[in-house]
Amino acid sequence: MLTSINPYTGEKIEKFKVHTKSDISKKIKKADKTFQDWRHVSFERKKELMLKLADELRNNKKDYATAITKEMGKPITQAIAEIEKCAWVCEYYAENAKNQLEKEIIETDAKESYVRYDPLGVILAVMPWNYPFWQVFRFIAPALMAGNVGLLKHASNVMRCAENIEQAILNAGFPEGCFQNLIIGSKKVEQIIRDKRVKAVTLTGSKPAGSSVASIAGEEIKKSVLELGGSNALVVFEDANITETVKTCVQARFQNTGQSCIAGKRLIVQESIYEEFLEEFITQVRELKSGDPMDEETYIGVLAREDLAIDLEEQLEKSKKQGAKVVLGGKRNKTYFEPTIVINVNKKMTIFKEETFGPLMAVTRFNSDMEAIDLVNRSAFGLGVSIFTEDYERAKALIPQFEDGAVFVNELVKSDPRLPFGGTKESGYGRELSSHGIKEFLNRKTVYINKYE
């Protein structure tokens, strides 16, 4: 059995019976059979269903959001925003998938030559708990519009959310088998990847999980896409708009109680404005309201599990021994971790080198542009970086020098259906969202038609 536990109250919410090997095999068979028909369904029909799915999400957003809040502790207003974003990605692909997958005409010596995009089949998604709806929808919306079908192995602590997603898709009218949730632990993932009917896998999660899934997929010569987290830098230059930049940096680090792959985890501030910026930053973080995630006034909830809070506490303690100084917060109570600001952080410290998954900001000073670039690229991760400056020529000159998958200027790094999302280095490979994401799990088929005279 898998059990959902409310991380705020500690109460057991619901138990789920784990699927057996036989159950899994039946679901894969059903998915494969559904794919044979679904791949031929018209874009117009797929669009109609995807728009109904967007309506289903919006019309029931409070119920779906409540499941998120109860299972992983996300403040309810942020959970509702997550559901609304899922509706957006459904609408985006409903309106754009047909054009994105039009055949690409290429002039050659042939009478006709082009690239067409055909679906692969059954795709397995291994997804995390921190955005339990959004992580799934940014996979399944393009996958379904492209003619693929999906299987989900969700995080064990958000199984109600996983079940709700499958039901929402059925409620919208999609055929049974287009999307199925598998109630399984991580040990059964290998069996699924190795099944000949499963054609590819996408994973969002940790480096160890990504390495394991990618190696199995590699042995089977199957496509994989990995998003493995990050340690994004927020680089504040001396000419930045301090008032607006502080607001953005607070949101970048502390939304979702800091539990985000693309959160700004390393605050890198130019020496000449360091004291002024830090003072205002501390003031705004101190004002963040912690409390019951179901309270609409709450901004900081709890971490999804107590072991995650303990991990963050250990990272902080190691860094304090290395010379870091806590100027705000730093205390833990079960799953609750105070909003925390740590200064005197250098590139050798634990909270600089490792990903911190929670409401903790590591602050580092810099002097020159080259020093800032070095600090950003020093990370083993490469998901995204935000830079804050009013000098746009400076920004444009800096952008090519960062190794990350995304550079945002005067804005926090965020996922947007219209833009490709993904990283470099230990943050993974491949892209989700936009026209780039929908093409990840397709056969880019070369067609060459000659005619003998």
C-alpha positions as CSV (number, residue, x, y, z in Angstrom):
1,M,0.0,0.0,0.0
2,L,1.0,3.6,-0.6
3,T,-0.1,6.1,1.9
4,S,-0.6,9.9,1.5
5,I,0.3,11.9,4.6
6,N,-0.6,15.6,5.1
7,P,2.8,17.2,5.8
8,Y,1.2,20.0,7.8
9,T,-1.0,18.0,10.2
10,G,0.8,14.7,10.0
11,E,-2.5,12.8,9.5
12,K,-2.8,9.9,7.1
13,I,-5.1,11.0,4.2
14,E,-5.6,8.0,2.0
15,K,-4.2,4.5,1.1
16,F,-3.7,3.2,-2.4
17,K,-3.3,-0.5,-3.4
18,V,-0.1,-1.0,-5.4
19,H,-0.4,-2.4,-8.9
20,T,1.0,-5.9,-9.4
21,K,3.2,-6.9,-12.4
22,S,0.1,-8.3,-14.0
23,D,-1.8,-5.1,-13.4
24,I,1.0,-3.1,-15.0
25,S,1.2,-5.4,-18.0
26,K,-2.6,-5.1,-18.6
27,K,-2.3,-1.3,-18.5
28,I,0.6,-1.2,-20.9
29,K,-1.4,-3.5,-23.2
30,K,-4.4,-1.1,-23.0
31,A,-2.2,1.9,-23.7
32,D,-0.6,0.2,-26.7
33,K,-4.1,-0.8,-28.1
34,T,-5.4,2.7,-27.5
35,F,-2.5,4.3,-29.3
36,Q,-3.2,2.3,-32.5
37,D,-6.5,4.3,-32.8
38,W,-5.5,7.5,-31.1
39,R,-2.7,8.2,-33.5
40,H,-5.2,8.5,-36.3
41,V,-7.6,10.8,-34.5
42,S,-7.8,14.2,-36.2
43,F,-6.2,17.3,-34.8
44,E,-9.7,18.9,-34.7
45,R,-11.0,16.2,-32.4
46,K,-7.9,16.2,-30.2
47,K,-8.2,20.0,-29.9
48,E,-11.8,19.7,-28.9
49,L,-10.9,17.2,-26.1
50,M,-7.9,19.2,-24.9
51,L,-10.1,22.4,-24.6
52,K,-12.6,20.3,-22.6
53,L,-9.8,19.3,-20.4
54,A,-8.8,22.9,-19.8
55,D,-12.4,23.6,-18.8
56,E,-12.5,20.6,-16.5
57,L,-9.4,21.9,-14.7
58,R,-10.7,25.4,-14.4
59,N,-14.2,24.4,-13.3
60,N,-12.9,22.2,-10.5
61,K,-9.7,24.0,-9.7
62,K,-10.4,24.4,-5.9
63,D,-11.0,20.6,-5.5
64,Y,-7.9,19.7,-7.5
65,A,-5.8,22.4,-5.7
66,T,-7.0,21.1,-2.3
67,A,-5.6,17.7,-3.1
68,I,-2.2,19.3,-3.9
69,T,-2.2,21.3,-0.6
70,K,-3.2,18.3,1.5
71,E,-0.7,15.9,0.0
72,M,2.4,18.1,-0.3
73,G,1.7,21.2,1.6
74,K,1.7,23.8,-1.1
75,P,-0.2,27.0,0.0
76,I,-3.7,26.9,-1.5
77,T,-3.5,30.0,-3.5
78,Q,-0.3,28.7,-5.2
79,A,-2.0,25.3,-5.7
80,I,-4.9,27.0,-7.5
81,A,-2.4,28.9,-9.7
82,E,-0.8,25.6,-10.6
83,I,-4.1,24.2,-11.8
84,E,-4.8,27.3,-13.9
85,K,-1.4,27.0,-15.5
86,C,-2.2,23.4,-16.4
87,A,-5.4,24.7,-18.1
88,W,-3.2,27.2,-20.0
89,V,-0.8,24.5,-21.3
90,C,-3.8,22.5,-22.5
91,E,-5.2,25.5,-24.4
92,Y,-1.7,26.3,-25.8
93,Y,-1.3,22.9,-27.4
94,A,-4.9,22.7,-28.5
95,E,-4.4,25.9,-30.5
96,N,-0.8,25.4,-31.7
97,A,0.0,21.6,-32.1
98,K,-1.4,21.3,-35.6
99,N,0.8,24.0,-37.0
100,Q,3.8,22.9,-34.9
101,L,3.6,19.4,-36.5
102,E,3.0,20.4,-40.1
103,K,5.3,18.6,-42.4
104,E,8.5,20.6,-43.2
105,I,9.0,21.0,-46.9
106,I,12.7,20.7,-48.0
107,E,13.8,21.4,-51.5
108,T,16.1,18.7,-52.9
109,D,16.6,16.9,-56.2
110,A,13.5,14.9,-55.5
111,K,10.1,15.6,-57.0
112,E,9.0,16.1,-53.4
113,S,10.9,15.8,-50.1
114,Y,9.9,16.7,-46.6
115,V,10.0,15.8,-42.9
116,R,6.9,14.6,-41.3
117,Y,6.3,14.1,-37.5
118,D,4.8,10.8,-36.4
119,P,4.0,9.7,-32.8
120,L,6.1,7.0,-31.2
121,G,3.5,5.3,-29.0
122,V,3.4,4.7,-25.3
123,I,5.5,7.2,-23.3
124,L,6.3,6.7,-19.6
125,A,6.5,9.8,-17.4
126,V,8.3,9.6,-14.0
127,M,7.3,12.7,-12.1
128,P,8.0,14.4,-8.8
129,W,5.8,15.8,-6.0
130,N,6.7,19.5,-6.0
131,Y,4.3,20.5,-8.8
132,P,2.2,17.4,-8.9
133,F,-0.2,18.6,-11.6
134,W,2.0,20.9,-13.6
135,Q,4.9,18.5,-14.1
136,V,2.5,16.0,-15.5
137,F,0.5,18.3,-17.7
138,R,3.5,19.9,-19.4
139,F,4.2,16.3,-20.6
140,I,0.8,14.9,-21.3
141,A,-0.8,17.9,-23.1
142,P,1.8,17.9,-26.0
143,A,2.1,14.1,-25.9
144,L,-1.6,13.6,-26.5
145,M,-1.9,16.3,-29.2
146,A,1.1,14.6,-31.0
147,G,-0.8,11.3,-31.0
148,N,1.2,9.6,-28.3
149,V,-0.4,8.1,-25.1
150,G,1.0,8.3,-21.6
151,L,1.7,6.2,-18.5
152,L,2.5,8.0,-15.2
153,K,4.7,6.8,-12.4
154,H,4.1,9.7,-9.9
155,A,5.8,10.3,-6.6
156,S,4.4,8.0,-3.9
157,N,3.3,10.9,-1.6
158,V,1.0,12.6,-4.2
159,M,-1.0,9.6,-5.4
160,R,-4.4,11.3,-5.0
161,C,-3.2,14.0,-7.3
162,A,-2.1,11.4,-9.8
163,E,-5.4,9.6,-9.6
164,N,-7.2,13.0,-10.0
165,I,-5.2,13.7,-13.2
166,E,-6.3,10.5,-14.8
167,Q,-9.9,11.1,-13.8
168,A,-9.8,14.7,-15.2
169,I,-8.6,13.4,-18.5
170,L,-11.4,10.8,-18.6
171,N,-13.9,13.4,-17.6
172,A,-12.9,15.5,-20.6
173,G,-13.8,12.7,-22.9
174,F,-10.4,11.2,-23.8
175,P,-10.5,7.5,-24.6
176,E,-9.6,5.1,-21.8
177,G,-5.9,4.2,-22.2
178,C,-4.8,7.6,-23.4
179,F,-3.4,8.3,-19.9
180,Q,-3.1,5.9,-17.0
181,N,-1.7,6.3,-13.6
182,L,0.4,3.5,-12.3
183,I,0.3,3.0,-8.5
184,I,3.8,1.7,-8.1
185,G,7.1,2.3,-6.3
186,S,10.3,3.2,-8.1
187,K,11.6,-0.4,-8.2
188,K,9.0,-1.3,-10.9
189,V,10.0,1.5,-13.3
190,E,12.7,-0.7,-14.9
191,Q,10.1,-3.4,-15.8
192,I,8.1,-0.7,-17.6
193,I,11.0,0.9,-19.5
194,R,12.2,-2.5,-20.7
195,D,8.7,-3.4,-22.1
196,K,8.8,-3.4,-25.9
197,R,5.5,-1.6,-26.1
198,V,6.9,1.4,-24.2
199,K,8.8,3.6,-26.6
200,A,10.4,6.4,-24.5
201,V,10.6,7.9,-21.0
202,T,10.7,11.4,-19.5
203,L,11.7,12.0,-15.9
204,T,11.8,15.1,-13.7
205,G,13.6,14.4,-10.4
206,S,17.0,13.9,-8.8
207,K,20.3,13.1,-10.4
208,P,20.4,9.5,-9.1
209,A,16.9,8.8,-10.4
210,G,17.8,10.4,-13.7
211,S,21.0,8.4,-14.0
212,S,19.1,5.1,-13.3
213,V,16.3,5.8,-15.8
214,A,18.6,7.0,-18.5
215,S,20.9,4.0,-18.2
216,I,18.0,1.6,-18.5
217,A,16.6,3.5,-21.5
218,G,20.0,3.6,-23.0
219,E,20.4,-0.2,-22.8
220,E,17.1,-0.5,-24.5
221,I,18.0,2.2,-27.1
222,K,15.0,4.3,-26.1
223,K,14.7,8.0,-26.1
224,S,14.8,9.8,-22.7
225,V,14.3,13.4,-21.6
226,L,15.6,14.4,-18.2
227,E,15.0,17.4,-16.0
228,L,17.1,16.9,-12.9
229,G,16.9,20.1,-10.9
230,G,19.1,23.1,-10.6
231,S,20.8,25.6,-8.4
232,N,19.8,28.8,-10.2
233,A,21.7,32.0,-9.6
234,L,20.1,35.4,-9.2
235,V,22.8,37.9,-10.3
236,V,22.1,41.5,-9.2
237,F,24.3,44.1,-10.8
238,E,25.0,47.6,-9.4
239,D,22.6,49.3,-11.8
240,A,19.6,47.1,-11.1
241,N,16.3,48.5,-10.0
242,I,16.7,47.4,-6.4
243,T,13.0,47.8,-5.4
244,E,11.7,45.6,-8.2
245,T,14.6,43.2,-8.1
246,V,14.1,42.4,-4.4
247,K,10.5,41.6,-5.0
248,T,11.4,39.3,-7.9
249,C,14.2,37.6,-6.0
250,V,11.9,36.9,-3.0
251,Q,9.4,35.3,-5.2
252,A,12.0,33.3,-7.1
253,R,13.3,31.7,-4.0
254,F,10.4,31.4,-1.7
255,Q,7.3,30.5,-3.8
256,N,6.2,26.9,-3.3
257,T,8.1,27.1,0.0
258,G,11.3,27.0,-2.0
259,Q,10.6,23.6,-3.5
260,S,11.3,24.2,-7.1
261,C,13.9,23.1,-9.6
262,I,14.1,26.5,-11.1
263,A,14.0,28.5,-7.8
264,G,16.8,31.1,-7.4
265,K,18.9,29.4,-4.8
266,R,22.1,31.4,-5.1
267,L,21.8,35.2,-4.7
268,I,24.9,36.9,-6.1
269,V,25.0,40.6,-5.5
270,Q,27.6,43.2,-6.7
271,E,29.7,44.6,-3.8
272,S,28.7,48.3,-4.3
273,I,25.0,47.7,-3.6
274,Y,25.4,44.6,-1.4
275,E,24.4,46.2,2.0
276,E,21.5,48.2,0.6
277,F,20.1,45.2,-1.3
278,L,20.6,42.7,1.6
279,E,18.8,45.0,4.0
280,E,15.7,45.3,1.8
281,F,15.8,41.6,1.0
282,I,15.8,40.6,4.7
283,T,12.9,43.0,5.4
284,Q,10.7,41.5,2.7
285,V,11.5,37.9,3.6
286,R,10.7,38.6,7.2
287,E,7.2,39.8,6.2
288,L,6.3,36.5,4.4
289,K,3.4,34.8,6.2
290,S,4.0,31.2,7.4
291,G,1.2,29.0,8.5
292,D,-1.6,26.6,7.5
293,P,-1.3,25.9,3.8
294,M,-5.1,25.9,3.5
295,D,-5.2,29.5,4.7
296,E,-5.3,31.9,1.7
297,E,-3.0,34.3,3.5
298,T,-0.2,31.8,3.8
299,Y,2.8,32.2,1.6
300,I,5.2,29.8,3.3
301,G,3.8,26.4,4.0
302,V,5.8,23.3,5.0
303,L,8.1,21.0,3.2
304,A,6.5,17.9,1.6
305,R,8.1,15.4,4.0
306,E,10.1,15.7,7.2
307,D,13.2,14.0,5.7
308,L,13.4,16.8,3.1
309,A,13.4,19.4,5.9
310,I,16.1,17.4,7.7
311,D,18.2,17.3,4.6
312,L,18.0,21.0,4.3
313,E,18.9,21.5,7.9
314,E,22.0,19.3,7.5
315,Q,23.1,21.3,4.4
316,L,22.8,24.5,6.5
317,E,24.7,23.1,9.5
318,K,27.6,22.0,7.2
319,S,27.8,25.4,5.6
320,K,27.7,27.2,9.0
321,K,30.7,25.1,10.0
322,Q,32.4,26.2,6.8
323,G,31.9,29.9,7.7
324,A,28.5,30.8,6.5
325,K,26.4,33.1,8.7
326,V,22.6,32.9,9.2
327,V,21.0,36.4,9.3
328,L,17.4,35.3,9.3
329,G,15.6,32.1,10.2
330,G,17.6,28.8,10.2
331,K,15.3,26.8,12.5
332,R,13.2,23.7,11.7
333,N,10.2,22.2,13.4
334,K,9.2,18.9,11.9
335,T,8.2,19.7,8.3
336,Y,8.3,23.5,8.8
337,F,11.6,25.3,7.9
338,E,11.8,29.0,8.6
339,P,12.5,31.3,5.6
340,T,16.2,31.5,5.9
341,I,18.9,33.9,4.6
342,V,22.6,32.9,4.8
343,I,25.5,35.3,4.0
344,N,29.3,35.0,3.7
345,V,28.7,32.0,1.3
346,N,31.5,31.1,-1.0
347,K,31.8,28.6,-3.9
348,K,33.3,25.9,-1.7
349,M,30.3,25.7,0.7
350,T,27.7,23.0,0.7
351,I,24.7,25.4,0.1
352,F,26.6,26.8,-2.9
353,K,27.6,23.5,-4.5
354,E,24.5,21.5,-3.8
355,E,20.9,22.0,-4.7
356,T,18.9,23.3,-1.7
357,F,15.2,22.3,-1.9
358,G,13.4,24.6,0.6
359,P,13.1,28.2,1.8
360,L,16.9,29.0,2.1
361,M,18.8,31.6,0.2
362,A,22.6,31.5,0.0
363,V,24.1,35.0,-0.6
364,T,27.4,35.7,-2.2
365,R,29.2,39.0,-3.2
366,F,31.0,39.8,-6.4
367,N,32.9,42.7,-7.9
368,S,33.4,42.2,-11.7
369,D,31.3,40.8,-14.5
370,M,33.8,38.0,-15.0
371,E,33.6,37.1,-11.4
372,A,29.8,36.9,-11.6
373,I,30.0,34.7,-14.7
374,D,32.5,32.4,-12.9
375,L,30.2,32.1,-9.9
376,V,27.2,31.2,-12.0
377,N,29.0,28.7,-14.1
378,R,30.8,27.1,-11.2
379,S,27.6,25.1,-10.4
380,A,27.3,21.5,-11.5
381,F,23.8,22.4,-12.6
382,G,22.7,24.3,-15.6
383,L,18.9,24.9,-15.6
384,G,18.7,28.7,-15.6
385,V,20.1,32.0,-14.4
386,S,18.4,35.4,-13.8
387,I,20.4,38.6,-14.2
388,F,19.2,42.0,-13.1
389,T,20.5,45.2,-14.8
390,E,19.2,48.3,-16.5
391,D,22.0,48.0,-19.1
392,Y,20.6,45.9,-21.8
393,E,23.7,45.9,-24.0
394,R,25.6,44.5,-20.9
395,A,22.9,41.9,-20.5
396,K,23.1,40.8,-24.1
397,A,26.9,40.5,-23.9
398,L,26.7,38.4,-20.8
399,I,24.0,36.0,-22.1
400,P,26.2,33.8,-24.3
401,Q,28.7,33.3,-21.5
402,F,26.3,31.5,-19.2
403,E,26.2,27.7,-19.6
404,D,22.5,27.3,-18.4
405,G,19.5,26.3,-20.5
406,A,17.8,29.6,-19.9
407,V,18.8,33.2,-19.2
408,F,16.1,35.6,-17.9
409,V,16.8,39.3,-17.6
410,N,15.0,41.3,-14.9
411,E,12.7,38.3,-14.3
412,L,12.7,35.0,-12.4
413,V,13.3,31.8,-14.4
414,K,9.9,30.2,-15.1
415,S,8.3,27.7,-17.4
416,D,6.1,29.0,-20.1
417,P,4.2,26.8,-22.6
418,R,5.4,29.1,-25.4
419,L,9.1,28.6,-24.6
420,P,11.4,25.5,-24.5
421,F,12.3,24.4,-21.0
422,G,15.3,22.3,-20.0
423,G,18.9,22.4,-18.8
424,T,22.5,21.5,-19.3
425,K,25.1,19.6,-17.3
426,E,23.6,17.8,-14.3
427,S,20.2,19.5,-14.9
428,G,19.6,17.0,-17.7
429,Y,18.9,17.1,-21.4
430,G,16.1,17.5,-23.8
431,R,13.4,20.1,-23.8
432,E,9.8,20.3,-22.7
433,L,7.1,22.8,-23.8
434,S,6.8,24.9,-27.0
435,S,7.3,23.5,-30.4
436,H,10.6,22.0,-29.2
437,G,8.9,20.0,-26.5
438,I,6.2,18.5,-28.6
439,K,8.7,17.1,-31.0
440,E,10.8,15.3,-28.4
441,F,8.8,12.1,-28.6
442,L,8.1,11.9,-32.4
443,N,9.6,10.2,-35.3
444,R,11.1,12.9,-37.5
445,K,10.5,11.0,-40.7
446,T,12.4,11.9,-43.8
447,V,10.3,11.5,-47.0
448,Y,11.9,11.5,-50.4
449,I,9.7,11.0,-53.5
450,N,11.3,10.6,-56.8
451,K,9.7,10.1,-60.2
452,Y,11.2,8.4,-63.2
453,E,10.6,10.2,-66.4
